[in-house]
C-alpha cells in the first residue's frame, strides 16, 4: 500500500496515497520489499514511476530479513537498481 506521511501538530499522520495533485508535495517514496526476487523487482519498478511523478527520492525498505544471506541479496539487488536501501529489521535487532 502506498501512503502519504507527514508531520502535524498532533504527531505523524499517514493517509492512503491515491493521487498526486498540485496541492500535495511528496518528497520521499518508501517502497517495502521482502527478500524475494519478485518483491525486489516490483520495488525497483517503482523508481521510474516515482520519477514520472517528480518524487525526488525513493527508498527501498528491506522487510522480513531472516539472516545475512537475505541482507546481502537485497543489498546487491538494490545497488544494481540504484535504489537506496534501509533495513527496518536491523533496527529491531539492536
Phi, psi and omega per residue, in radians:
X1 nan 2.361 3.058
X2 -1.640 2.495 -3.117
X3 -2.518 2.736 3.034
X4 -1.724 2.286 -3.122
X5 -2.129 2.288 3.109
X6 -2.588 2.831 -3.137
X7 -1.778 2.250 3.086
X8 -2.070 -3.109 3.131
X9 -1.144 -0.371 3.133
X10 -1.669 0.141 -3.127
X11 1.982 -2.851 -3.115
X12 -1.354 2.429 3.126
X13 -2.091 2.527 3.080
X14 -2.269 2.313 3.101
X15 -2.360 2.503 3.081
X16 -0.959 2.399 -3.099
X17 -1.660 1.904 -3.078
X18 -1.896 -0.541 -3.082
X19 -2.788 2.919 2.953
X20 -2.004 2.610 3.066
X21 -2.536 3.073 -3.124
X22 -1.185 -0.319 -3.139
X23 -1.494 -0.148 -3.140
X24 -1.832 2.494 3.020
X25 -2.174 1.978 3.107
X26 -1.928 2.079 -3.121
X27 -1.871 -0.263 3.133
X28 -2.522 2.345 3.048
X29 -1.967 2.099 3.069
X30 -1.674 2.191 3.128
X31 -2.029 2.022 -3.125
X32 -1.486 2.241 -3.127
X33 -2.298 2.565 3.082
X34 -1.810 2.849 -3.058
X35 -1.353 0.831 3.063
X36 -2.143 2.490 -3.035
X37 -0.967 -0.791 -3.101
X38 -1.056 -0.708 3.132
X39 -1.173 -0.768 3.138
X40 -1.181 -0.664 3.110
X41 -1.110 -0.734 3.106
X42 -1.104 -0.732 3.108
X43 -1.076 -0.719 -3.140
X44 -1.148 -0.558 3.114
X45 -1.183 -0.332 3.132
X46 -1.271 -0.389 -3.090
X47 -1.050 -0.915 3.125
X48 -1.126 -0.527 3.095
X49 -1.149 -0.745 3.106
X50 -1.120 -0.682 3.112
X51 -1.129 -0.680 3.091
X52 -1.090 -0.544 3.121
X53 -1.569 0.112 -3.138
X54 1.085 0.592 3.037
X55 -1.514 2.024 -2.970
X56 -1.256 -0.411 -3.062
X57 -2.368 2.328 3.053
X58 -2.238 2.321 -3.110
X59 -2.223 2.271 3.060
X60 -1.522 2.202 3.108
X61 -1.751 2.067 -3.131
X62 -1.396 2.191 -3.079
X63 -2.200 2.617 3.080
X64 1.048 0.726 3.081
X65 -1.359 2.173 -3.081
X66 -1.673 -0.267 -3.125
X67 3.137 -3.046 -3.087
X68 -1.072 -0.566 -3.136
X69 -1.128 -0.778 3.090
X70 -1.085 -0.773 -3.111
X71 -1.099 -0.760 3.117
X72 -1.108 -0.744 -3.137
X73 -1.075 -0.759 -3.140
X74 -1.204 -0.701 3.132
X75 -1.063 -0.794 -3.140
X76 -1.155 -0.778 -3.110
X77 -1.079 -0.849 -3.088
X78 -1.261 -0.435 3.027
X79 -1.165 -0.751 3.099
X80 -1.146 -0.593 -3.132
X81 -1.461 -0.035 -3.123
X82 1.013 0.733 3.067
X83 -1.991 2.195 3.025
X84 -1.091 2.547 -3.087
X85 -2.162 2.460 3.081
X86 -2.320 2.336 -3.084
X87 -1.879 2.004 3.091
X88 -1.208 -0.630 -3.089
X89 -1.178 -0.484 3.124
X90 -1.182 -0.542 3.081
X91 -1.282 -0.599 -3.129
X92 -1.242 -0.471 -3.099
X93 -1.369 -0.266 -3.089
X94 -1.277 nan nan
